[in-house]
Amino acid sequence: MRQVEYRTRQHLLEEALPGQEGAILLSEEVDADPAQLLAHAYSLGLEGIVGKREDTI
């Protein structure tokens, strides 16, 4: 599955366990400046952020 594009993989994961809502949780897509996201995470007392380009494999 790791050779499948991220968007496709996300949909496959959502469908992997029918009737098991909540078994796999995926983060929402955020379209924002990474520096601003990091600053906001710090202001909330978080250690950082993890990001992934949606067009990657």
Number of C-alpha atoms within 10 A of each C-alpha: 10 7 8 12 13 17 13 13 15 15 10 13 14 16 13 12 12 8 8 10 10 9 12 12 9 10 5 6 9 9 7 8 8 13 9 10 15 16 14 14 14 13 10 10 9 11 9 12 12 6 8 9 8 12 9 10 14
